[in-house]
Amino acid sequence: QVQLVESGGGLVQAGGSLRLSCAASGSIFSIQAMGWYRQAPGKQRELVATITSGGNTNYTDSVKGRFTISRNNAKKINLQMNSLKPEDTAVYYCNLVQWGITYWGQGTQVTVSS
């Protein structure tokens, strides 16, 4: 069993910053990648940013230059979000892939007011 706990969401004005964190615990042996996805009301869940075990990162185009994903250690990642826009409002989910199996956190709400 793998558990993912997100923290750091909240309400911020447009142009502001937030930092999300995700800590993994449980039966973790070989993480392939961790990342962040988001889901806005009425929309499908979409990739925000991922980081592989080797440190390679990938971002969706709409957040490039504004968001930075990083890894504290093998089991904890962060998402630094700067220059936030109202369209970044969503529930942000942490994701972990191990042995081809995907795990999800419960999500943390990010709301950006205009």
C-alpha positions in Angstrom: 0.0 0.0 0.0 1.3 3.5 -1.0 0.0 6.7 0.6 0.5 10.1 -0.8 -0.2 13.2 1.4 -0.4 16.6 -0.2 -0.1 19.9 1.5 0.2 23.6 0.7 -2.9 24.5 -1.2 -5.0 27.5 -0.5 -6.4 30.8 -1.7 -4.1 33.4 -3.4 -4.6 36.4 -5.5 -3.6 36.4 -9.2 0.2 37.0 -9.5 0.9 35.3 -6.2 2.7 32.2 -5.3 2.0 28.9 -3.6 4.2 25.8 -2.8 2.7 22.4 -2.8 4.4 19.4 -1.2 3.7 15.7 -1.5 5.1 13.0 0.8 4.9 9.3 0.0 5.0 6.5 2.5 4.1 2.8 2.7 5.3 0.0 0.4 7.7 2.0 -1.7 10.6 0.2 -3.4 11.2 1.6 -6.8 9.6 4.9 -7.8 9.7 5.5 -11.5 8.2 9.0 -11.4 6.2 11.4 -9.2 4.2 14.4 -10.3 1.3 16.7 -10.1 -2.0 16.7 -11.9 -4.9 19.0 -11.6 -8.6 19.0 -12.2 -10.8 22.1 -12.6 -14.6 21.9 -12.2 -16.2 20.4 -15.3 -12.8 19.5 -16.8 -10.7 16.4 -17.1 -7.7 15.8 -14.9 -4.6 17.0 -16.6 -0.8 16.7 -16.2 0.9 19.7 -14.6 4.4 18.5 -14.0 6.4 15.3 -13.5 9.8 14.3 -12.3 11.4 10.9 -12.9 13.7 9.0 -10.6 16.5 10.3 -12.7 15.5 13.9 -12.2 14.1 14.5 -15.7 11.2 17.0 -15.6 8.2 17.6 -17.8 5.7 20.4 -17.7 2.4 21.2 -19.5 2.9 24.2 -21.7 0.6 26.5 -19.7 2.8 26.3 -16.6 6.2 26.4 -18.2 8.3 29.3 -16.8 5.9 29.7 -13.8 5.9 26.3 -12.0 8.9 24.3 -10.9 8.8 20.7 -9.7 11.6 19.5 -7.4 12.4 16.6 -5.2 13.4 16.9 -1.6 14.4 13.2 -1.3 13.3 10.0 -2.9 9.8 10.2 -1.4 8.9 13.9 -1.3 8.3 16.3 -4.1 7.4 20.0 -4.3 5.7 22.2 -6.8 6.6 25.9 -6.6 3.9 27.9 -8.4 4.6 31.5 -9.2 2.7 34.1 -11.2 -0.5 32.2 -10.5 -3.5 32.9 -12.7 -7.2 32.3 -12.1 -7.1 29.5 -14.7 -4.7 27.7 -12.4 -7.6 27.1 -10.0 -8.2 23.4 -9.5 -7.7 20.5 -7.2 -4.1 19.4 -7.4 -3.3 15.8 -7.1 0.0 14.1 -6.3 0.8 11.1 -8.4 3.4 8.3 -8.0 4.3 5.5 -10.4 5.9 2.4 -9.2 6.3 -0.9 -11.2 3.8 0.5 -13.7 1.1 1.1 -11.0 -0.2 4.6 -10.5 -1.1 5.9 -7.1 -2.9 9.1 -6.2 -3.2 11.5 -3.3 -6.5 12.9 -2.1 -5.8 16.3 -3.6 -5.4 19.8 -2.4 -7.5 22.8 -3.5 -5.7 25.8 -5.1 -7.9 28.8 -5.7 -6.6 31.9 -7.5 -8.7 35.0 -7.3 -8.7 37.7 -10.0 
